[in-house]
Amino acid sequence: MDESFELPALPSRDPDGHKGTFGTVAVVGGCAQSDALMFGAPALTARAALRAGSGLVRLVVPDPVLVPALQLIPEATGRGLIVDEDGCVVPHKAAGALDAALGDADVVAVGPGMGPGGEVEGVVLRALGQSEKPVVVDADGLNALSRVSGFEREVRAGAVFTPHPGEFSRLSGAMGLPSGVPSEEERVGRAMDMAARLGAVVVLKGAGTVVSDGHRAWKCGVRCAALAIPGSGDVLTGVIASLIGQFVPKGPASIGGVEMPRPAGRPLGLFEAACWGVELHALAGVSRAEAHGDAGTLAGELADALPSVLHRY
């Protein structure tokens, strides 16, 4: 691990900015199957993205759960994906709607609450297969990829993968890397190996979350039991996506191996944005714990603690 790496300053917000200035996040998730109905996870991701400063957030979820998801987060907009009689997304029918929903987004968060269906694999791979905008992959998006041997060959987008230890083990197996949950001593090395193989940023979650781009690694020094709650990962995904949409330059990071310049208002890369997302998420947990104790925080409350944490920077 590069012990010399320090988080860069978090960029300030443009006082003359507008909604479009602060990035558009598309959240692709949710599940409409009767035995796996889920719409809270993508709503939490959207809530966190807005609380972390995004100008616009769009929920892209199966049609039957679009309205209830928007009722949880009315500040977002939405687009429904066509499903069959069992509530499963129909990939070839949803493709056009998915492409349209992602068209003007600055960043895509894919995976929260998508469920176990095989159609999820096609949706996630479609998002990762484009190269115009970065993608944050979490939760069921990661589980879907772990069912596709050699999926890393399909990744063209600048991407951030956010596995917890179990998801990390499954992804490792699908990639032909050593599987099994990494020990404390292995976490940095194995996160770096996966990131290098993917050509992406890996956020290996857990106490002392590790972030790596395959060349550098950073370890969060904040540990907080208040983060050990359902939906915490969905919130983290929203924070990371929000920071990417606000502060990472649009377009490819490099062309022909030459790194592209970063404009003054967007000085972060995916690695720095992911590190900051992890840090702010952890500090939001600390803020809640200081006021209310380590137990009983809800994920929505964790998201709602973000503005006061951001205010310190």
PyMOL commands that set and color helices and strands:
alter all, ss='L'
color gray80, all
select helices_A, chain A and resi 19-22+40-51+63-72+91-103+119-129+139-145+151-154+165-174+187-198+225-227+232-247+270-292+299-304+306-311
alter helices_A, ss='H'
color red, helices_A
select strands_A, chain A and resi 24-28+56-62+77-81+107-110+135-137+159-161+201-204+210-212+217-219+254-255+258-259
alter strands_A, ss='S'
color yellow, strands_A
deselect
rebuild
show_as cartoon
